[in-house]
C-alpha cells in the first residue's frame, strides 16, 4: 500500500527499528507483518510511476498483492509471466550500461509513459536515449515512435511529416503499414487508401504448401490486402472492398468457399469488428507489426548463420505486451501474445494475460480454459468454459462453441461433445461455416472411436468445401473405418497435385506403414519427406516408426527421440506411445512405462486410451518386429504416377 503521510512513514520506520533491535526476541508474526508492510510500500513506490495499464498486469500473490519485480530473477521472467508492471520496473532499474545495450529498453519505458498519458515525458525519454547512444542523428526507430507520440498529442501534420522521415528505415513493409494506420486514425482515409494501393503487388502468388518460402511474403501481402479491404468496407465502399479482397481469392482458387464467406462478411458486416481505430489502437497495431517483422529478421539471420530457431522469443513478447499497454482492449494483439506463450508452454502466462484484460470476453476465457487444462486443472478449465459460454453473444457464439467443443473432447466429455457438435452444425449459416462444423465433427467422432460417423461428416465437409485439407481429413477417416483403397486413392491423387509438399508425403507415407503392407514404399516416401523437412518433429516420428516396423529399433529410437526433443516443451501422446513400444523391445521397461504414462497424460483420443492403459499395466505380448533389409532410397522416391491410383 502507498504511504499517504509522514506520520505513517514515521510509524513504519519506528516499527522497523524496533524489529531490528529486538532481534531474535521479536515475535515471529509481528516481524513478518512489518516485513510484508515494508515490501508492500516498496512495491507501491516502485509502481507509482507506471501506467494504470501496466499495474493492471501485475501478477498477484495468494493475498491479492503484486508479487513485485523481485519475484523475477531477470526481466524476461516477468515477460513470461505476463507481468508488465514488474518488467517495466526492472527495465527502469537497469544500469545505464545495460539500458544502452538495446534501443528497446528506453522504448519500452517511453511506451509505458505514453500509456500513462505522459506524452512529453515519453518523447524526452526517447530524446535522452538518442543522445546517450552517441550515434549521429536519431535512429529511424526512435523517429517512428516519436511520430506516433506526436499523433497521440493531436499534432497530426507534424506526426505525419515526422513519420515519413522514418518509414524507409523500418523493417519490411512495416513503415508503409504504419503510415497507412496513422493516416486512417487521424481521419485521412483517402491518403491511407493510397498507401495501401501502392503496397499491393499487381500479381499475388500464394505458397504451395507450409514449407514454401513464398509463405512469409504472402502473409505480409495478406495483411496489406485485408486492411485495405476493411478500410474500404468501413467507408461504405463495399464493391471496392470485395474487389480488393478478390485478389487473395484469385491467388488461392481452392479456398473459394472461405473467401466467398469473407466477402459476404464485407457486405453484411457479420463477424466483423471494424470500427474506426483510435490513434492509440492504431499505434498498438503498428507496434505489433514491427515486433513481428523484427522477429522474422532475427529468425532469417539465425538460419543463414546455420543456427536453429527454438524457445520463447522474449524480445517479441515483451514488445507486444508493452504495445498492449498503449491499447489494452486490443483483443487481436492480446490473442497473438497468448498464442506465442502457448507455443512455448507458458500456461500460467497464458491464463494471466487472458484474465488481466480490461474486459472479460468469451474468446479470452476459452484461451484461459485451454491453459488451465494443460496445467491439469480441469475444474478451473470447466469454470472458464462455462464463463465463456455465459459471455458469448450471437456474433461470436459459433466461435465460442468451437473452442468449448474442442476442450470438452480433450477432456473426453463424450456426452457434452456430442451435444455441442449438433449445436455448432445448427448455428452454421453459410457453406464455409457448415463445412468447418462437419470437419470438427469428424475430429470429435474420431476422438471417441465412432469411425462411421466420422466418415459421414468428413464426406459432408468435402461436399461443401472440396479442398486439399478436407480431402486429407476424409482419407484419414476412411482409413480409420477400414476403407483402405478409397483412402489410398485420395492420398495418391493429392500427392500428384502437391509433388513438393513434405506434409503430403508424410501423410501418404504414414498411412502406408500404418494401414497397408506397403512398408517399403512407405519408408521411401517418408525418407523423401524427411530430406525436405529435416527438423519437423512429426515427419521424424513417422520415419522413425517406419524404421521400427522394419525392425531397425536403434534408428527408430534415435529419430523418435529427436522428434520428442524438437517438440519440447510440448509432448505428443503418439510420439510417447511409439517410444514406449521401442523401449519395451529394447528391454528398457522403466523407460517404456514412463513413456506410456506420458502418452496417457497428454490426453490421447478416447479410442486409444484403453490400449495405452493396458500396455502400461501389462507391457507388450506381441513379438518384436522382424528385422528386414532397408529399401534403397533415391531422390525420386515418393513420386506417384496416375497408373498407381
C-alpha positions in Angstrom: 0.0 0.0 0.0 1.1 3.6 -0.6 2.1 5.7 2.5 -0.1 8.8 2.4 1.6 11.0 5.0 4.8 11.4 7.1 3.1 10.1 10.2 2.6 6.8 8.6 6.1 6.7 7.3 7.5 7.5 10.7 5.4 4.8 12.3 6.7 2.3 9.8 10.3 3.4 10.4 9.8 3.0 14.2 8.4 -0.4 13.7 11.4 -1.4 11.6 13.9 -0.1 14.1 12.2 -1.9 17.0 12.2 -5.2 15.0 16.0 -4.8 14.3 16.8 -4.0 18.0 14.7 -6.9 19.4 16.5 -9.3 17.0 15.7 -13.0 17.8 13.4 -12.0 20.6 10.9 -10.3 18.2 7.6 -12.2 17.8 7.6 -14.1 14.5 4.2 -13.0 13.3 4.9 -9.3 14.2 8.2 -9.4 12.3 6.5 -11.0 9.3 3.7 -8.4 9.3 6.2 -5.5 9.4 8.4 -7.0 6.7 5.3 -7.5 4.5 4.3 -3.9 5.1 7.8 -2.7 4.1 7.7 -4.8 0.9 4.2 -3.6 0.0 5.4 0.0 0.5 8.5 -0.6 -1.7 6.4 -2.1 -4.5 3.9 0.7 -4.3 6.6 3.2 -4.5 8.3 1.4 -7.4 4.9 1.1 -9.3 3.9 4.7 -8.7 5.3 5.9 -12.0 3.8 3.1 -14.0 0.7 3.4 -16.2 -2.6 2.0 -14.9 -2.4 -0.4 -17.8 0.9 -1.8 -16.6 -0.2 -2.0 -13.0 -3.3 -4.0 -14.1 -1.0 -6.7 -15.4 0.6 -7.3 -12.0 0.8 -11.0 -11.0 -0.7 -11.2 -7.6 0.3 -13.4 -4.6 -2.1 -15.5 -2.5 -3.1 -12.4 -0.6 -4.1 -10.5 -3.7 -1.0 -8.2 -3.7 1.5 -7.7 -6.5 4.5 -10.1 -6.3 6.7 -7.2 -7.4 9.9 -7.1 -9.5 12.0 -9.0 -7.0 9.9 -12.1 -7.8 11.7 -12.4 -11.1 15.4 -13.1 -11.5 15.6 -11.3 -14.8 13.2 -9.1 -16.8 12.4 -11.9 -19.3 11.0 -14.0 -16.5 8.4 -11.2 -15.9 7.6 -11.3 -19.6 7.0 -15.0 -19.5 4.5 -14.4 -16.6 2.8 -11.5 -18.4 3.7 -9.1 -15.6 4.5 -5.9 -17.3 4.4 -3.9 -14.1 7.4 -5.9 -12.9 9.1 -5.9 -16.3 8.9 -2.1 -16.8 10.1 -1.6 -13.2 13.1 -3.9 -13.7 13.9 -2.2 -17.0 13.8 1.2 -15.3 16.3 -0.1 -12.7 18.8 -1.5 -15.2 22.3 0.1 -15.1 22.7 2.7 -17.9 25.3 0.5 -19.5 22.7 -2.3 -19.7 20.0 0.1 -20.8 22.2 1.3 -23.6 22.7 -2.2 -24.9 19.4 -2.1 -26.8 17.2 0.7 -28.0 14.2 -1.3 -27.0 14.7 -0.8 -23.2 14.2 3.0 -23.4 11.4 2.5 -26.0 9.6 0.2 -23.5 9.9 2.9 -20.8 8.7 5.6 -23.2 5.7 3.5 -24.3 4.6 3.0 -20.7 4.9 6.7 -20.1 2.7 7.2 -23.2 0.2 4.7 -21.9 0.0 6.8 -18.8 -0.7 9.9 -20.8 2.7 11.5 -20.1 3.5 12.1 -23.8 6.0 14.9 -23.4 7.9 12.8 -20.8 7.9 9.8 -23.2 9.3 12.0 -26.0 12.0 13.2 -23.7 12.9 9.7 -22.7 13.5 8.9 -26.4 15.5 12.1 -26.9 17.7 11.3 -24.0 18.3 7.8 -25.2 19.3 9.1 -28.7 21.8 11.5 -27.0 23.3 8.7 -24.9 23.7 6.4 -27.9 26.4 8.6 -29.3 25.2 8.0 -32.9 24.9 10.8 -35.4 21.2 11.8 -35.6 18.2 9.9 -34.5 17.5 6.3 -35.4 14.6 5.5 -37.7 13.0 3.5 -34.9 13.0 6.5 -32.4 11.7 8.8 -35.1 8.9 6.3 -35.8 8.0 6.2 -32.1 8.2 10.0 -31.8 5.9 10.4 -34.7 3.2 8.3 -33.1 3.7 10.2 -29.8 3.0 13.4 -31.7 -0.1 11.8 -33.2 -1.3 10.9 -29.7 -0.8 14.6 -28.8 -3.1 15.5 -31.7 -0.3 17.1 -33.8 -1.4 15.5 -37.0 0.6 17.3 -39.6 3.8 17.2 -37.6 3.2 13.5 -36.8 2.7 12.5 -40.5 5.7 14.5 -41.7 7.9 13.0 -39.0 6.7 9.5 -39.8 7.5 9.9 -43.5 11.1 10.5 -42.4 11.2 7.1 -40.6 9.3 4.9 -43.0 12.2 4.0 -45.3 14.3 2.8 -42.4 11.6 0.5 -40.9 11.8 -3.3 -41.4 9.9 -5.0 -44.2 6.5 -3.4 -45.0 6.1 -2.0 -41.5 6.9 1.6 -42.4 4.1 1.9 -45.0 1.7 -0.2 -42.9 2.3 2.1 -40.0 1.8 5.3 -42.1 -1.4 3.9 -43.5 -2.7 3.2 -40.0 -1.7 6.6 -38.8 -3.4 8.4 -41.7 -6.6 6.4 -41.1 -6.6 7.1 -37.3 -6.0 10.8 -38.0 -9.1 11.0 -40.2 -7.3 10.9 -43.5 -8.7 7.7 -45.1 -8.1 8.6 -48.7 -4.4 9.1 -48.1 -4.3 5.8 -46.2 -6.0 4.0 -49.2 -3.4 5.4 -51.5 -0.6 3.9 -49.3 -2.4 0.5 -49.3 -2.8 0.7 -53.1 0.9 1.5 -53.6 1.9 -1.5 -51.4 -0.2 -4.2 -53.2 1.6 -6.1 -56.0 0.0 -6.4 -59.4 0.2 -10.2 -59.1 -0.2 -12.2 -55.9 1.2 -15.7 -55.6 0.1 -18.0 -52.7 2.5 -20.6 -51.3 2.1 -24.1 -52.5 2.4 -25.6 -49.0 3.5 -24.9 -45.5 7.2 -25.2 -46.3 7.1 -22.9 -49.3 9.4 -19.9 -48.8 6.8 -17.7 -50.5 4.7 -18.1 -47.4 6.5 -15.3 -45.5 5.9 -12.7 -48.2 2.4 -13.9 -48.8 1.5 -13.4 -45.1 2.5 -9.8 -45.3 0.6 -9.2 -48.5 -2.5 -10.8 -46.9 -2.2 -8.2 -44.1 -2.0 -5.3 -46.6 -4.9 -6.5 -48.7 -7.1 -7.3 -45.7 -6.6 -3.9 -44.1 -7.2 -2.2 -47.4 -10.4 -4.1 -47.8 -11.5 -3.4 -44.2 -10.9 0.3 -44.6 -13.0 0.4 -47.8 -15.8 -1.5 -46.0 -15.7 0.9 -43.1 -16.2 3.8 -45.6 -19.2 2.0 -47.1 -17.4 1.2 -50.4 -18.4 -2.4 -50.4 -17.9 -3.3 -54.0 -14.4 -1.8 -54.0 -13.7 -3.7 -50.7 -14.8 -7.0 -52.3 -12.7 -6.3 -55.5 -9.6 -5.8 -53.4 -10.2 -8.9 -51.4 -10.8 -10.9 -54.6 -7.1 -10.6 -55.3 -6.5 -13.1 -52.5 -9.3 -15.3 -53.6 -7.7 -15.4 -57.1 -4.4 -16.4 -55.6 -6.0 -19.4 -53.8 -8.8 -20.7 -56.0 -9.1 -23.9 -54.0 -10.2 -21.8 -51.0 -13.0 -20.2 -52.9 -15.7 -21.1 -50.4 -13.8 -19.5 -47.5 -13.2 -16.3 -49.5 -16.8 -16.2 -50.5 -17.8 -16.2 -46.8 -15.3 -13.5 -46.1 -16.6 -11.3 -48.9 -20.1 -11.9 -47.6 -19.0 -10.6 -44.2 -17.6 -7.5 -46.0 -21.0 -6.9 -47.4 -23.2 -7.7 -44.4 -20.8 -6.7 -41.6 -21.3 -10.1 -39.9 -18.4 -11.2 -37.7 -16.5 -8.0 -38.4 -15.1 -5.9 -35.7 -14.4 -3.0 -38.0 -14.9 0.2 -36.0 -12.8 3.3 -36.7 -9.5 3.0 -34.8 -8.3 5.5 -32.3 -4.7 6.8 -32.6 -3.7 4.6 -29.6 -5.3 1.5 -31.1 -3.6 2.2 -34.5 -0.2 2.7 -32.7 -0.6 -0.5 -30.8 -1.3 -2.4 -34.1 1.7 -0.8 -35.7 4.0 -1.7 -32.9 2.8 -5.3 -33.2 3.7 -5.3 -36.9 7.2 -4.0 -36.1 7.6 -6.6 -33.4 6.6 -9.4 -35.8 8.9 -8.1 -38.6 11.9 -7.8 -36.2 11.3 -11.4 -35.1 11.3 -12.6 -38.7 14.6 -10.8 -39.3 16.2 -12.5 -36.3 14.9 -15.9 -37.5 16.3 -15.4 -41.0 19.7 -14.2 -39.7 19.9 -17.2 -37.4 19.1 -19.7 -40.1 21.5 -18.1 -42.6 24.3 -18.5 -40.0 23.4 -22.2 -39.6 21.6 -21.9 -36.3 18.2 -23.1 -35.4 15.1 -21.3 -34.0 13.7 -22.6 -30.8 12.4 -21.5 -27.5 10.4 -18.5 -26.4 11.1 -15.2 -28.2 11.0 -13.0 -25.1 12.0 -9.9 -27.2 8.9 -10.2 -29.4 6.6 -10.9 -26.5 8.0 -8.0 -24.4 7.5 -5.7 -27.4 3.9 -7.0 -27.9 3.0 -6.8 -24.3 4.3 -3.3 -24.0 2.4 -2.4 -27.1 -0.7 -3.8 -25.4 -0.3 -1.2 -22.6 -0.9 1.5 -25.2 -4.3 0.0 -26.1 -5.2 -2.7 -23.6 -8.5 -3.5 -25.3 -6.8 -4.7 -28.5 -8.0 -8.2 -28.3 -6.3 -9.3 -31.6 -2.9 -8.3 -30.1 -3.7 -9.9 -26.8 -4.7 -13.2 -28.6 -1.4 -13.1 -30.5 0.6 -12.8 -27.3 -1.4 -15.7 -25.8 -0.6 -17.8 -28.9 3.1 -17.2 -28.6 3.1 -18.1 -24.9 1.1 -21.2 -25.5 3.5 -22.4 -28.2 6.2 -22.2 -25.5 4.1 -24.0 -22.9 3.9 -20.9 -20.7 0.5 -21.8 -19.5 0.5 -19.7 -16.3 1.3 -16.7 -18.5 -1.4 -17.5 -21.0 -4.1 -17.7 -18.2 -2.8 -14.4 -16.6 -2.7 -12.5 -19.9 -6.2 -13.7 -20.8 -7.6 -12.9 -17.4 -5.9 -9.5 -17.0 -7.8 -7.9 -19.9 -9.8 -4.8 -19.1 -13.0 -6.7 -20.1 -13.6 -10.5 -19.9 -14.6 -11.9 -23.3 -15.7 -15.3 -24.4 -12.6 -15.9 -26.6 -10.2 -15.0 -23.8 -12.0 -17.3 -21.4 -11.6 -20.1 -23.9 -7.9 -19.3 -24.0 -7.7 -19.4 -20.2 -9.6 -22.7 -20.1 -7.1 -24.2 -22.5 -4.2 -23.1 -20.4 -5.8 -24.4 -17.2 -6.5 -27.8 -18.9 -2.8 -28.0 -20.0 -1.8 -27.3 -16.4 -4.0 -30.3 -15.3 -6.6 -28.0 -13.6 -9.7 -29.5 -15.1 -12.2 -27.9 -12.7 -10.8 -24.5 -13.4 -10.9 -25.2 -17.1 -14.6 -26.2 -16.9 -15.4 -23.0 -15.0 -13.7 -20.9 -17.6 -15.6 -22.7 -20.4 -18.9 -22.0 -18.5 -17.9 -18.4 -18.2 -17.1 -18.2 -21.9 -20.5 -19.6 -22.8 -22.2 -17.1 -20.4 -20.3 -14.2 -22.0 -20.9 -15.1 -25.7 -23.4 -13.4 -27.9 -25.0 -14.0 -31.3 -22.0 -12.6 -33.1 -19.4 -14.9 -31.5 -21.4 -17.8 -30.2 -20.2 -20.1 -33.0 -16.5 -19.5 -32.4 -17.1 -19.9 -28.6 -18.8 -23.2 -29.2 -15.9 -24.3 -31.3 -13.5 -23.7 -28.5 -15.7 -25.2 -25.9 -16.2 -28.3 -28.0 -12.5 -28.9 -28.6 -11.8 -28.6 -24.9 -14.6 -30.9 -23.9 -13.4 -33.5 -26.4 -9.9 -33.3 -25.0 -11.3 -33.9 -21.5 -13.1 -37.0 -23.0 -16.6 -35.5 -22.2 -18.3 -37.5 -24.9 -21.9 -36.6 -24.0 -21.2 -32.8 -23.9 -19.2 -33.1 -27.1 -22.0 -34.8 -29.0 -24.5 -32.2 -27.8 -22.3 -29.3 -28.7 -21.4 -30.5 -32.2 -25.1 -30.6 -33.1 -25.5 -27.0 -31.9 -22.4 -26.0 -33.9 -23.8 -27.5 -37.1 -27.2 -26.0 -36.5 -25.7 -22.5 -36.0 -23.7 -22.6 -39.2 -25.4 -20.4 -41.8 -23.1 -20.5 -44.8 -21.2 -23.3 -46.6 -17.9 -22.3 -45.2 -19.2 -22.4 -41.6 -21.1 -25.6 -42.2 -18.0 -27.3 -43.8 -15.9 -26.3 -40.8 -18.5 -27.6 -38.4 -18.6 -31.0 -40.2 -14.8 -31.0 -40.2 -14.8 -30.5 -36.5 -17.4 -33.2 -36.1 -15.1 -35.6 -37.9 -12.4 -34.9 -35.3 -14.8 -35.4 -32.5 -16.1 -38.7 -33.7 -12.6 -40.0 -34.4 -11.7 -38.9 -30.9 -14.4 -41.2 -29.5 -13.8 -44.1 -31.9 -17.0 -43.7 -34.0 -15.4 -44.0 -37.4 -18.6 -44.4 -39.4 -20.0 -41.1 -38.1 -16.6 -39.5 -38.7 -16.7 -40.6 -42.4 -20.2 -39.2 -42.8 -19.2 -35.8 -41.5 -15.9 -35.8 -43.5 -17.8 -36.6 -46.7 -20.3 -33.8 -46.0 -17.4 -31.3 -45.3 -15.8 -32.3 -48.6 -19.1 -31.9 -50.5 -19.4 -28.3 -49.2 -15.8 -27.4 -49.5 -13.7 -29.6 -51.8 -10.2 -28.6 -50.7 -7.0 -30.4 -50.1 -7.4 -30.2 -46.3 -10.9 -31.6 -46.5 -9.8 -34.5 -48.8 -6.9 -35.4 -46.5 -9.3 -35.5 -43.4 -11.7 -37.7 -45.4 -8.9 -40.1 -46.4 -7.9 -40.4 -42.7 -11.5 -41.1 -41.7 -11.9 -43.7 -44.4 -8.6 -45.4 -43.3 -9.8 -45.5 -39.7 -13.0 -47.0 -40.9 -11.2 -49.8 -42.8 -11.9 -48.3 -46.3 -8.3 -48.5 -47.3 -8.5 -48.5 -51.1 -10.8 -45.4 -51.1 -8.5 -43.6 -48.8 -5.4 -44.5 -50.7 -6.9 -43.3 -54.0 -7.5 -39.9 -52.4 -4.0 -39.7 -50.9 -2.2 -40.7 -54.1 -4.2 -38.2 -56.1 -3.3 -35.4 -53.7 0.3 -36.5 -53.9 0.2 -35.9 -57.6 -1.1 -32.4 -57.1 1.4 -31.5 -54.4 4.7 -33.1 -55.5 6.9 -31.0 -53.2 4.9 -30.8 -50.0 6.7 -32.6 -47.2 3.5 -32.9 -45.1 1.7 -34.5 -48.0 4.5 -37.0 -48.3 4.3 -37.6 -44.6 0.6 -38.2 -44.7 0.8 -40.7 -47.5 3.9 -42.5 -46.1 2.5 -42.8 -42.6 -0.8 -44.2 -44.0 1.2 -46.8 -46.0 3.1 -48.1 -43.0 0.2 -48.0 -40.6 -2.7 -49.2 -42.7 -1.2 -51.3 -45.5 1.5 -53.9 -46.1 3.4 -51.5 -48.3 6.2 -50.9 -45.8 9.0 -50.4 -48.4 7.0 -47.8 -50.3 6.0 -46.0 -47.1 9.7 -46.0 -45.9 10.8 -44.4 -49.2 8.1 -41.8 -49.2 8.9 -40.8 -45.6 12.6 -40.7 -46.3 11.9 -38.1 -49.0 9.7 -36.1 -46.7 12.4 -36.2 -44.1 15.0 -34.9 -46.6 12.8 -32.0 -47.4 11.9 -31.0 -43.8 14.7 -32.3 -41.5 13.6 -30.5 -38.4 9.9 -31.3 -38.4 9.1 -33.5 -35.4 6.1 -35.2 -36.9 7.9 -36.3 -40.0 10.8 -37.5 -37.9 8.4 -39.5 -35.8 6.8 -41.0 -38.9 10.1 -42.1 -40.4 11.2 -43.4 -37.0 8.1 -45.5 -36.9 8.8 -46.9 -40.4 12.3 -48.0 -39.1 10.5 -49.7 -36.2 8.1 -51.5 -38.4 11.1 -52.8 -40.4 12.8 -54.0 -37.2 15.5 -51.3 -37.0 14.9 -50.3 -33.4 18.1 -48.3 -32.7 17.5 -46.0 -35.7 13.8 -45.8 -34.8 14.7 -44.8 -31.2 17.2 -42.1 -32.4 14.7 -40.5 -34.8 11.7 -40.5 -32.4 13.7 -39.2 -29.5 14.8 -36.5 -31.8 11.1 -35.8 -32.6 10.4 -35.6 -28.9 13.3 -33.1 -28.4 12.2 -31.0 -31.4 8.7 -30.7 -29.9 9.8 -29.6 -26.4 8.5 -28.0 -24.3 5.4 -29.8 -25.6 4.7 -33.5 -25.7 2.6 -35.5 -28.1 0.8 -38.7 -27.0 1.6 -40.6 -30.2 5.4 -39.9 -30.0 5.5 -41.0 -26.4 3.5 -44.1 -27.3 5.9 -45.0 -30.1 8.9 -44.5 -27.8 7.2 -46.7 -25.1 7.0 -49.6 -27.6 10.5 -49.2 -28.7 11.9 -49.0 -25.2 10.0 -52.1 -24.3 11.5 -54.2 -27.1 15.0 -52.8 -26.2 14.5 -54.1 -22.7 14.2 -50.7 -21.0 11.0 -51.4 -19.2 11.2 -48.4 -16.9 11.6 -46.0 -19.8 8.8 -47.8 -21.6 6.4 -47.3 -18.7 7.4 -43.7 -18.3 6.7 -43.0 -22.0 3.3 -44.8 -21.9 2.4 -42.8 -18.8 3.4 -39.6 -20.6 1.2 -40.6 -23.6 -1.8 -41.1 -21.2 -1.0 -37.8 -19.5 -1.1 -35.9 -22.9 -4.8 -36.7 -23.5 -4.8 -39.2 -26.3 -8.1 -39.9 -28.1 -10.5 -41.9 -26.0 -10.3 -44.7 -28.6 -6.5 -45.1 -27.8 -6.7 -44.7 -24.1 -7.6 -48.2 -23.2 -4.8 -49.7 -25.2 -2.3 -47.4 -23.6 -3.5 -48.2 -20.2 -3.3 -51.9 -20.9 0.3 -51.5 -22.1 1.2 -49.6 -19.0 -0.2 -52.3 -16.8 0.8 -55.4 -18.7 3.5 -54.5 -21.2 3.5 -55.9 -24.8 2.9 -59.5 -25.6 3.2 -59.5 -29.4 6.6 -60.3 -30.8 9.2 -57.7 -31.7 9.0 -56.6 -35.4 11.2 -58.8 -37.6 14.3 -57.1 -38.9 14.1 -56.6 -42.7 16.6 -55.1 -45.1 16.0 -51.4 -45.6 14.8 -50.3 -49.1 17.1 -48.3 -51.3 16.2 -44.7 -51.3 16.6 -42.2 -54.2 15.6 -38.6 -54.8 12.6 -39.7 -56.9 11.1 -41.9 -54.2 7.7 -40.9 -53.2 6.7 -39.8 -56.7 3.4 -41.1 -57.8 2.0 -41.6 -61.2 -1.6 -41.8 -62.3 -1.4 -45.5 -63.0 -0.6 -46.1 -59.3 -4.0 -44.7 -58.3 
